[in-house]
C-alpha cells in the first residue's frame, strides 16, 4: 500500500477524544450550537429552531450542475440572502439557460458543455457549489482549489478510490490555502440525531454489540433507459445513479447517508465487507445493483449488517425511516434516522428523541448557513472532509463486495486503486 493510501483514516483516539470528535465532526457542521442546548430525557420534544441568519456581506457564488438537486439547492443558496449567484454551468445548454435565468444569473455567465465549469471558476466567483455528476467531482474540485475558491461539494465525493484520494488531497490543499471545503451531509445537522451521537460518544450504550442499517427506497428503481451511442442521455434526471462509474451506484448515492452515520457514531471504518447483490428493477441497463446485503466487520470483530433495496413504495420499512441505523449496546440501544425516529432507549441516559422532520431541506439549509459562516469567519478546519472520505471509501468497499459476491478487505480495495473509466466520446466539450 502506498504512503498516500495509508493516510486515509479517521483521527486516532490518542489525538481526539470520543466526545471531542463528535463535537467537531457533527456539531461543527450545524449553523447553531445545538450540542449545548439539548438534554437527555425520556419525553419527546420538538427540535429547536435555527438561529437567525446574520448577513455581513454577499459571497459571489458559482453553481456547477443544475439538475434536480442542483437547481433546487441553488435556489436555497439564493434564499439564504448571503450569496450572489454570479455564474452557473450545466452540461446541457437549455438547462443552463433556463435555470440560470430563473436564478437571476446574467446571460453572459451561463455556461454549458463538459468544460463549462472552468468558465464558472474563471468568472470572478469566490466560492463554488459542485453538484452535477460525481464522476467529475475530483477534476472539478482540484480545479476549484487551484483557482483559490471555497468549495461546497455534494456526496459521494467520488466514485472510485483514486477519485476519493484526489478529493482528499484537494481538500488538504484548500485547508493550507485557508479556504473552506464543506461536504454536504444532512443527517449530522439534525438536532435529535446530534443528541443521539452525543450520548453514544458519552458511553450511554455501553460496549457496542452489533449494528444494523437500512437503505430502502420506494419507486421500483430510478429511471434506467436503454444505452445510446454516447453517455449524454445518462447525464440527466438521476439516470447516472444507475452507473457505478458515473454515480457510485445506489449504495454510494442513497445509502451513503447511513454509512456516514455509522462511521460518525463508531468513529472508525470497517476493515472488510462480505456481500451479495442483484438487479431487480425492470429492464436494467446500468451496471448498478439495486439490492444488496452487506456484512461489514471492524478490526475488533464487531459486525455491522446493512441491507439496501430499491423496492415498492408501500413497503413496511418506509414508515419507520428508509435510511436508519440501529446500534445495540450492552446497556442500551440507539437509533439514528434520516426521516424516522431517532432515540436512545434504555440505560441510565434514556432519550426519547423524536421524529426527524424535513431533513432533506432543513439539512441543506443548515449546511448553506454553515458554509456562509465559515467563509465570513475564516473557519477553515474543514471537519466534514474526513467523514466524506471515509464514507465514500466504505461505500466503495460495500459495492465491490456485493458485486464480487465475496469477502473484500478495505486494504485490498485501496491497493487495487482501481479507476472507473467513462467513455466521453461524442460529448460537447
PALUM-910260 format. One record per residue (C-alpha): x, y, z. Coordinates in nm, 2 decimals, m for minus. Layout:
PALUM-910260
@c1:X; c2:Y; c3:Z
...
end
This chain:
PALUM-910260
@c1:0.00; c2:0.00; c3:0.00
@c1:0.13; c2:0.34; c3:m0.09
@c1:0.20; c2:0.61; c3:0.17
@c1:m0.09; c2:0.81; c3:0.02
@c1:m0.33; c2:0.53; c3:0.07
@c1:m0.21; c2:0.48; c3:0.43
@c1:m0.32; c2:0.83; c3:0.52
@c1:m0.70; c2:0.75; c3:0.46
@c1:m0.82; c2:0.71; c3:0.82
@c1:m1.02; c2:0.87; c3:1.10
@c1:m0.84; c2:1.06; c3:1.37
@c1:m0.69; c2:0.82; c3:1.62
@c1:m0.82; c2:0.82; c3:1.98
@c1:m0.49; c2:0.95; c3:2.11
@c1:m0.54; c2:1.27; c3:1.92
@c1:m0.92; c2:1.34; c3:1.97
@c1:m1.14; c2:1.22; c3:2.25
@c1:m1.47; c2:1.05; c3:2.16
@c1:m1.67; c2:1.34; c3:2.29
@c1:m1.44; c2:1.59; c3:2.12
@c1:m1.47; c2:1.40; c3:1.79
@c1:m1.85; c2:1.42; c3:1.79
@c1:m1.84; c2:1.79; c3:1.88
@c1:m1.61; c2:1.87; c3:1.60
@c1:m1.73; c2:1.64; c3:1.32
@c1:m2.10; c2:1.67; c3:1.39
@c1:m2.17; c2:1.99; c3:1.59
@c1:m1.94; c2:2.20; c3:1.37
@c1:m2.15; c2:2.12; c3:1.06
@c1:m2.45; c2:2.29; c3:1.22
@c1:m2.53; c2:2.66; c3:1.19
@c1:m2.62; c2:2.69; c3:1.56
@c1:m2.45; c2:2.54; c3:1.87
@c1:m2.71; c2:2.26; c3:1.92
@c1:m2.50; c2:2.03; c3:2.14
@c1:m2.52; c2:2.27; c3:2.43
@c1:m2.90; c2:2.32; c3:2.41
@c1:m3.02; c2:1.96; c3:2.42
@c1:m3.06; c2:1.74; c3:2.73
@c1:m3.11; c2:1.37; c3:2.77
@c1:m3.47; c2:1.30; c3:2.86
@c1:m3.74; c2:1.03; c3:2.81
@c1:m4.01; c2:1.25; c3:2.66
@c1:m4.01; c2:1.37; c3:2.30
@c1:m3.95; c2:1.74; c3:2.24
@c1:m3.96; c2:1.93; c3:1.91
@c1:m3.62; c2:2.03; c3:1.76
@c1:m3.52; c2:2.39; c3:1.84
@c1:m3.54; c2:2.65; c3:1.56
@c1:m3.21; c2:2.75; c3:1.39
@c1:m3.06; c2:3.09; c3:1.49
@c1:m3.14; c2:3.38; c3:1.27
@c1:m2.90; c2:3.43; c3:0.98
@c1:m2.67; c2:3.73; c3:1.02
@c1:m2.57; c2:3.86; c3:0.68
@c1:m2.25; c2:4.07; c3:0.68
@c1:m2.17; c2:4.06; c3:0.31
@c1:m2.25; c2:3.89; c3:m0.02
@c1:m2.04; c2:3.60; c3:m0.14
@c1:m2.01; c2:3.56; c3:m0.52
@c1:m2.11; c2:3.20; c3:m0.59
@c1:m2.09; c2:2.97; c3:m0.88
@c1:m2.31; c2:2.66; c3:m0.93
@c1:m2.18; c2:2.36; c3:m1.12
@c1:m2.47; c2:2.13; c3:m1.21
@c1:m2.83; c2:2.24; c3:m1.24
@c1:m3.02; c2:1.91; c3:m1.25
@c1:m3.28; c2:1.82; c3:m0.99
@c1:m3.09; c2:1.88; c3:m0.67
@c1:m2.85; c2:2.13; c3:m0.83
@c1:m3.13; c2:2.37; c3:m0.93
@c1:m3.31; c2:2.31; c3:m0.61
@c1:m3.01; c2:2.38; c3:m0.38
@c1:m2.91; c2:2.68; c3:m0.59
@c1:m3.25; c2:2.83; c3:m0.50
@c1:m3.18; c2:2.76; c3:m0.13
@c1:m2.85; c2:2.95; c3:m0.17
@c1:m3.03; c2:3.24; c3:m0.32
@c1:m3.30; c2:3.24; c3:m0.05
@c1:m3.03; c2:3.25; c3:0.22
@c1:m2.95; c2:3.61; c3:0.14
@c1:m2.58; c2:3.59; c3:0.19
@c1:m2.49; c2:3.48; c3:m0.16
@c1:m2.49; c2:3.64; c3:m0.50
@c1:m2.55; c2:3.38; c3:m0.77
@c1:m2.29; c2:3.50; c3:m1.01
@c1:m2.23; c2:3.21; c3:m1.26
@c1:m2.38; c2:2.87; c3:m1.34
@c1:m2.29; c2:2.57; c3:m1.55
@c1:m2.47; c2:2.26; c3:m1.67
@c1:m2.37; c2:2.02; c3:m1.94
@c1:m2.70; c2:2.09; c3:m2.13
@c1:m2.72; c2:2.44; c3:m2.28
@c1:m3.10; c2:2.46; c3:m2.24
@c1:m3.08; c2:2.37; c3:m1.87
@c1:m2.81; c2:2.63; c3:m1.81
@c1:m3.01; c2:2.89; c3:m1.98
@c1:m3.35; c2:2.81; c3:m1.82
@c1:m3.22; c2:2.76; c3:m1.46
@c1:m2.97; c2:3.04; c3:m1.49
@c1:m3.24; c2:3.28; c3:m1.59
@c1:m3.47; c2:3.16; c3:m1.31
@c1:m3.18; c2:3.23; c3:m1.06
@c1:m3.12; c2:3.58; c3:m1.19
@c1:m2.78; c2:3.50; c3:m1.34
@c1:m2.66; c2:3.72; c3:m1.62
@c1:m2.69; c2:3.55; c3:m1.96
@c1:m2.32; c2:3.60; c3:m2.02
@c1:m2.24; c2:3.38; c3:m1.72
@c1:m2.45; c2:3.08; c3:m1.81
@c1:m2.21; c2:2.81; c3:m1.93
@c1:m2.26; c2:2.46; c3:m2.07
@c1:m2.06; c2:2.16; c3:m2.20
@c1:m1.80; c2:1.95; c3:m2.02
@c1:m1.57; c2:2.25; c3:m1.98
@c1:m1.85; c2:2.49; c3:m1.87
@c1:m1.73; c2:2.45; c3:m1.51
@c1:m1.40; c2:2.60; c3:m1.60
@c1:m1.57; c2:2.92; c3:m1.71
@c1:m1.75; c2:2.94; c3:m1.38
@c1:m1.42; c2:2.92; c3:m1.20
@c1:m1.28; c2:3.20; c3:m1.42
@c1:m1.59; c2:3.42; c3:m1.39
@c1:m1.48; c2:3.60; c3:m1.07
@c1:m1.66; c2:3.38; c3:m0.81
@c1:m1.54; c2:3.35; c3:m0.46
@c1:m1.70; c2:3.01; c3:m0.39
@c1:m1.84; c2:2.73; c3:m0.59
@c1:m2.10; c2:2.45; c3:m0.54
@c1:m2.01; c2:2.12; c3:m0.71
@c1:m2.33; c2:1.92; c3:m0.75
@c1:m2.35; c2:1.77; c3:m1.10
@c1:m2.23; c2:1.41; c3:m1.17
@c1:m2.00; c2:1.25; c3:m0.91
@c1:m1.76; c2:1.11; c3:m1.18
@c1:m1.65; c2:1.46; c3:m1.25
@c1:m1.61; c2:1.58; c3:m0.88
@c1:m1.24; c2:1.51; c3:m0.84
@c1:m1.14; c2:1.70; c3:m1.15
@c1:m1.37; c2:1.99; c3:m1.07
@c1:m1.26; c2:2.01; c3:m0.70
@c1:m0.90; c2:2.01; c3:m0.80
@c1:m0.95; c2:2.29; c3:m1.05
@c1:m1.16; c2:2.49; c3:m0.79
@c1:m0.88; c2:2.46; c3:m0.53
@c1:m0.62; c2:2.57; c3:m0.79
@c1:m0.84; c2:2.87; c3:m0.86
@c1:m0.83; c2:2.96; c3:m0.48
@c1:m1.21; c2:2.91; c3:m0.42
@c1:m1.41; c2:2.79; c3:m0.13
@c1:m1.59; c2:2.46; c3:m0.21
@c1:m1.93; c2:2.32; c3:m0.12
@c1:m1.95; c2:1.96; c3:m0.26
@c1:m2.22; c2:1.70; c3:m0.27
@c1:m2.19; c2:1.34; c3:m0.17
@c1:m2.04; c2:1.10; c3:m0.27
@c1:m1.72; c2:1.30; c3:m0.32
@c1:m1.60; c2:1.04; c3:m0.58
@c1:m1.69; c2:0.71; c3:m0.74
@c1:m1.36; c2:0.52; c3:m0.70
@c1:m1.06; c2:0.51; c3:m0.48
@c1:m0.83; c2:0.73; c3:m0.70
@c1:m1.11; c2:0.99; c3:m0.71
@c1:m1.16; c2:0.98; c3:m0.33
@c1:m0.79; c2:1.02; c3:m0.27
@c1:m0.78; c2:1.31; c3:m0.52
@c1:m1.06; c2:1.50; c3:m0.35
@c1:m0.90; c2:1.43; c3:m0.01
@c1:m0.57; c2:1.59; c3:m0.14
@c1:m0.76; c2:1.88; c3:m0.29
@c1:m0.93; c2:1.94; c3:0.05
@c1:m0.60; c2:1.93; c3:0.23
@c1:m0.46; c2:2.19; c3:m0.01
@c1:m0.77; c2:2.41; c3:0.04
@c1:m0.71; c2:2.40; c3:0.42
@c1:m0.35; c2:2.51; c3:0.36
@c1:m0.48; c2:2.80; c3:0.15
@c1:m0.73; c2:2.89; c3:0.43
@c1:m1.02; c2:2.80; c3:0.21
@c1:m1.35; c2:2.63; c3:0.32
@c1:m1.42; c2:2.28; c3:0.19
@c1:m1.76; c2:2.15; c3:0.31
@c1:m1.91; c2:1.81; c3:0.22
@c1:m2.29; c2:1.83; c3:0.23
@c1:m2.44; c2:1.56; c3:0.46
@c1:m2.78; c2:1.64; c3:0.61
@c1:m2.82; c2:1.38; c3:0.88
@c1:m2.55; c2:1.50; c3:1.12
@c1:m2.70; c2:1.85; c3:1.12
@c1:m3.03; c2:1.73; c3:1.28
@c1:m3.07; c2:1.83; c3:1.65
@c1:m3.22; c2:1.50; c3:1.75
@c1:m2.96; c2:1.29; c3:1.58
@c1:m2.69; c2:1.52; c3:1.72
@c1:m2.81; c2:1.44; c3:2.07
@c1:m2.80; c2:1.06; c3:1.99
@c1:m2.44; c2:1.10; c3:1.86
@c1:m2.35; c2:1.28; c3:2.18
@c1:m2.50; c2:1.02; c3:2.41
@c1:m2.32; c2:0.74; c3:2.21
@c1:m1.99; c2:0.92; c3:2.25
@c1:m2.07; c2:0.96; c3:2.62
@c1:m2.09; c2:0.59; c3:2.66
@c1:m2.47; c2:0.57; c3:2.70
@c1:m2.49; c2:0.23; c3:2.52
@c1:m2.20; c2:0.06; c3:2.69
@c1:m1.99; c2:m0.16; c3:2.47
@c1:m2.14; c2:m0.18; c3:2.13
@c1:m2.25; c2:m0.54; c3:2.04
@c1:m2.38; c2:m0.50; c3:1.68
@c1:m2.51; c2:m0.26; c3:1.42
@c1:m2.79; c2:m0.29; c3:1.17
@c1:m2.87; c2:m0.03; c3:0.90
@c1:m3.11; c2:0.01; c3:0.61
@c1:m3.12; c2:0.19; c3:0.28
@c1:m3.47; c2:0.13; c3:0.15
@c1:m3.61; c2:0.35; c3:m0.13
@c1:m3.95; c2:0.32; c3:m0.30
@c1:m4.05; c2:0.36; c3:m0.66
@c1:m3.92; c2:0.03; c3:m0.81
@c1:m3.59; c2:0.19; c3:m0.91
@c1:m3.48; c2:0.50; c3:m1.08
@c1:m3.54; c2:0.56; c3:m1.45
@c1:m3.28; c2:0.34; c3:m1.63
@c1:m3.34; c2:0.38; c3:m2.01
@c1:m3.16; c2:0.19; c3:m2.28
@c1:m2.80; c2:0.30; c3:m2.36
@c1:m2.73; c2:0.52; c3:m2.66
@c1:m2.43; c2:0.59; c3:m2.88
@c1:m2.29; c2:0.83; c3:m2.62
@c1:m2.34; c2:0.87; c3:m2.24
@c1:m2.51; c2:1.21; c3:m2.29
@c1:m2.85; c2:1.07; c3:m2.21
@c1:m2.71; c2:0.93; c3:m1.88
@c1:m2.61; c2:1.28; c3:m1.75
@c1:m2.96; c2:1.39; c3:m1.65
@c1:m3.26; c2:1.30; c3:m1.44
@c1:m3.06; c2:1.09; c3:m1.20
@c1:m3.01; c2:0.83; c3:m1.47
@c1:m2.64; c2:0.84; c3:m1.38
@c1:m2.72; c2:0.68; c3:m1.04
@c1:m2.77; c2:0.35; c3:m1.24
@c1:m2.40; c2:0.35; c3:m1.34
@c1:m2.12; c2:0.28; c3:m1.09
@c1:m1.86; c2:0.48; c3:m1.29
@c1:m2.08; c2:0.79; c3:m1.32
@c1:m2.26; c2:0.80; c3:m0.98
@c1:m2.10; c2:0.53; c3:m0.75
@c1:m2.43; c2:0.33; c3:m0.77
@c1:m2.74; c2:0.34; c3:m0.54
@c1:m2.53; c2:0.24; c3:m0.24
@c1:m2.29; c2:0.53; c3:m0.29
@c1:m2.57; c2:0.78; c3:m0.35
@c1:m2.86; c2:0.69; c3:m0.13
@c1:m2.72; c2:0.45; c3:0.14
@c1:m2.42; c2:0.67; c3:0.20
@c1:m2.62; c2:0.87; c3:0.44
@c1:m2.65; c2:0.59; c3:0.69
@c1:m2.30; c2:0.46; c3:0.61
@c1:m2.18; c2:0.81; c3:0.72
@c1:m2.39; c2:0.79; c3:1.03
@c1:m2.24; c2:0.46; c3:1.14
@c1:m1.88; c2:0.59; c3:1.09
@c1:m1.96; c2:0.90; c3:1.29
@c1:m2.12; c2:0.70; c3:1.57
@c1:m1.85; c2:0.44; c3:1.59
@c1:m1.56; c2:0.67; c3:1.49
@c1:m1.40; c2:0.40; c3:1.28
@c1:m1.41; c2:0.23; c3:0.94
@c1:m1.48; c2:m0.14; c3:0.88
@c1:m1.18; c2:m0.34; c3:0.76
@c1:m1.38; c2:m0.58; c3:0.54
@c1:m1.71; c2:m0.65; c3:0.38
@c1:m1.89; c2:m0.96; c3:0.26
@c1:m2.17; c2:m0.90; c3:0.02
@c1:m2.43; c2:m1.01; c3:m0.22
@c1:m2.61; c2:m0.80; c3:m0.48
@c1:m2.86; c2:m0.82; c3:m0.76
@c1:m3.07; c2:m0.62; c3:m1.01
@c1:m3.44; c2:m0.64; c3:m0.98
@c1:m3.55; c2:m0.31; c3:m1.14
@c1:m3.74; c2:m0.35; c3:m1.47
@c1:m3.51; c2:m0.37; c3:m1.77
@c1:m3.18; c2:m0.26; c3:m1.61
@c1:m2.93; c2:m0.10; c3:m1.84
@c1:m2.68; c2:0.04; c3:m1.60
@c1:m2.44; c2:m0.19; c3:m1.40
@c1:m2.55; c2:m0.07; c3:m1.05
@c1:m2.71; c2:m0.33; c3:m0.82
@c1:m3.04; c2:m0.22; c3:m0.67
@c1:m3.05; c2:m0.48; c3:m0.40
@c1:m2.76; c2:m0.56; c3:m0.17
@c1:m2.69; c2:m0.74; c3:0.16
@c1:m2.37; c2:m0.65; c3:0.32
@c1:m2.18; c2:m0.77; c3:0.63
@c1:m1.91; c2:m0.53; c3:0.75
@c1:m1.65; c2:m0.63; c3:1.01
@c1:m1.44; c2:m0.40; c3:1.22
@c1:m1.09; c2:m0.46; c3:1.34
@c1:m1.21; c2:m0.58; c3:1.69
@c1:m1.45; c2:m0.83; c3:1.53
@c1:m1.77; c2:m0.62; c3:1.58
@c1:m2.01; c2:m0.67; c3:1.30
@c1:m2.24; c2:m0.43; c3:1.10
@c1:m2.52; c2:m0.56; c3:0.88
@c1:m2.66; c2:m0.34; c3:0.61
@c1:m2.95; c2:m0.41; c3:0.37
@c1:m3.04; c2:m0.20; c3:0.07
@c1:m3.35; c2:m0.23; c3:m0.15
@c1:m3.49; c2:m0.02; c3:m0.43
@c1:m3.84; c2:m0.16; c3:m0.38
@c1:m4.21; c2:m0.09; c3:m0.37
@c1:m4.32; c2:0.24; c3:m0.22
@c1:m4.56; c2:0.08; c3:0.03
@c1:m4.31; c2:m0.14; c3:0.20
@c1:m4.34; c2:m0.16; c3:0.58
@c1:m4.00; c2:m0.02; c3:0.65
@c1:m4.06; c2:0.31; c3:0.47
@c1:m4.28; c2:0.43; c3:0.76
@c1:m4.01; c2:0.36; c3:1.01
@c1:m3.74; c2:0.56; c3:0.82
@c1:m3.60; c2:0.43; c3:0.49
@c1:m3.25; c2:0.54; c3:0.60
@c1:m3.18; c2:0.43; c3:0.95
@c1:m2.92; c2:0.29; c3:1.18
@c1:m2.99; c2:0.06; c3:1.48
@c1:m2.70; c2:0.03; c3:1.73
@c1:m2.73; c2:m0.23; c3:2.01
@c1:m2.51; c2:m0.19; c3:2.31
@c1:m2.47; c2:m0.39; c3:2.63
@c1:m2.66; c2:m0.13; c3:2.83
@c1:m2.89; c2:0.04; c3:2.58
@c1:m2.97; c2:0.07; c3:2.21
@c1:m2.98; c2:0.37; c3:1.98
@c1:m3.14; c2:0.47; c3:1.65
@c1:m3.02; c2:0.73; c3:1.40
@c1:m3.25; c2:0.82; c3:1.12
@c1:m3.29; c2:1.04; c3:0.82
@c1:m3.67; c2:1.05; c3:0.83
@c1:m3.80; c2:0.82; c3:1.11
@c1:m3.75; c2:0.84; c3:1.48
@c1:m3.41; c2:0.88; c3:1.65
@c1:m3.35; c2:0.80; c3:2.02
@c1:m3.16; c2:0.62; c3:2.28
@c1:m3.36; c2:0.35; c3:2.46
@c1:m3.27; c2:0.20; c3:2.80
@c1:m2.98; c2:0.25; c3:3.02
@c1:m2.91; c2:0.55; c3:3.25
@c1:m2.93; c2:0.81; c3:2.98
@c1:m3.26; c2:0.72; c3:2.81
@c1:m3.35; c2:0.98; c3:2.55
@c1:m3.70; c2:0.96; c3:2.39
@c1:m3.58; c2:1.17; c3:2.10
@c1:m3.84; c2:1.22; c3:1.83
@c1:m3.91; c2:1.20; c3:1.46
@c1:m3.67; c2:1.37; c3:1.22
@c1:m3.87; c2:1.60; c3:1.00
@c1:m3.80; c2:1.76; c3:0.66
@c1:m3.42; c2:1.68; c3:0.68
@c1:m3.36; c2:1.69; c3:0.31
@c1:m3.44; c2:2.06; c3:0.30
@c1:m3.36; c2:2.16; c3:0.66
@c1:m3.02; c2:1.99; c3:0.65
@c1:m2.92; c2:2.16; c3:0.33
@c1:m3.03; c2:2.50; c3:0.47
@c1:m2.81; c2:2.44; c3:0.78
@c1:m2.51; c2:2.35; c3:0.57
@c1:m2.56; c2:2.65; c3:0.34
@c1:m2.57; c2:2.87; c3:0.65
@c1:m2.26; c2:2.70; c3:0.79
@c1:m2.08; c2:2.75; c3:0.46
@c1:m2.15; c2:3.12; c3:0.48
@c1:m2.04; c2:3.14; c3:0.84
@c1:m1.72; c2:2.95; c3:0.78
@c1:m1.63; c2:3.17; c3:0.48
@c1:m1.71; c2:3.50; c3:0.65
@c1:m1.54; c2:3.40; c3:0.98
@c1:m1.24; c2:3.23; c3:0.82
@c1:m1.32; c2:2.89; c3:0.98
@c1:m1.11; c2:2.65; c3:0.76
@c1:m1.06; c2:2.34; c3:0.97
@c1:m1.29; c2:2.16; c3:0.72
@c1:m1.40; c2:1.89; c3:0.97
@c1:m1.65; c2:1.74; c3:0.72
@c1:m1.38; c2:1.62; c3:0.49
@c1:m1.26; c2:1.31; c3:0.68
@c1:m1.61; c2:1.18; c3:0.71
@c1:m1.67; c2:1.25; c3:0.34
@c1:m1.36; c2:1.05; c3:0.25
@c1:m1.43; c2:0.76; c3:0.49
@c1:m1.80; c2:0.72; c3:0.39
@c1:m1.71; c2:0.72; c3:0.02
@c1:m1.44; c2:0.45; c3:0.07
@c1:m1.68; c2:0.24; c3:0.28
@c1:m1.95; c2:0.26; c3:0.01
@c1:m1.69; c2:0.16; c3:m0.25
@c1:m1.59; c2:m0.14; c3:m0.03
@c1:m1.95; c2:m0.25; c3:0.01
@c1:m2.02; c2:m0.20; c3:m0.36
@c1:m1.72; c2:m0.42; c3:m0.45
@c1:m1.81; c2:m0.69; c3:m0.20
@c1:m2.17; c2:m0.71; c3:m0.34
@c1:m2.06; c2:m0.71; c3:m0.70
@c1:m1.80; c2:m0.98; c3:m0.64
@c1:m2.03; c2:m1.18; c3:m0.41
@c1:m1.74; c2:m1.25; c3:m0.17
@c1:m1.54; c2:m1.10; c3:0.11
@c1:m1.33; c2:m0.80; c3:0.03
@c1:m1.10; c2:m0.61; c3:0.26
@c1:m1.05; c2:m0.23; c3:0.26
@c1:m0.68; c2:m0.29; c3:0.23
@c1:m0.74; c2:m0.48; c3:m0.09
@c1:m0.96; c2:m0.21; c3:m0.24
@c1:m0.70; c2:0.06; c3:m0.16
@c1:m0.42; c2:m0.15; c3:m0.30
@c1:m0.61; c2:m0.21; c3:m0.62
@c1:m0.67; c2:0.16; c3:m0.65
@c1:m0.90; c2:0.08; c3:m0.95
@c1:m1.02; c2:0.38; c3:m1.15
@c1:m1.36; c2:0.35; c3:m1.31
@c1:m1.35; c2:0.48; c3:m1.67
@c1:m1.62; c2:0.66; c3:m1.86
@c1:m1.62; c2:0.70; c3:m2.24
@c1:m1.67; c2:1.07; c3:m2.31
@c1:m1.65; c2:1.04; c3:m2.69
@c1:m1.92; c2:1.24; c3:m2.87
@c1:m1.99; c2:1.47; c3:m2.59
@c1:m1.98; c2:1.85; c3:m2.62
@c1:m1.67; c2:1.99; c3:m2.47
end
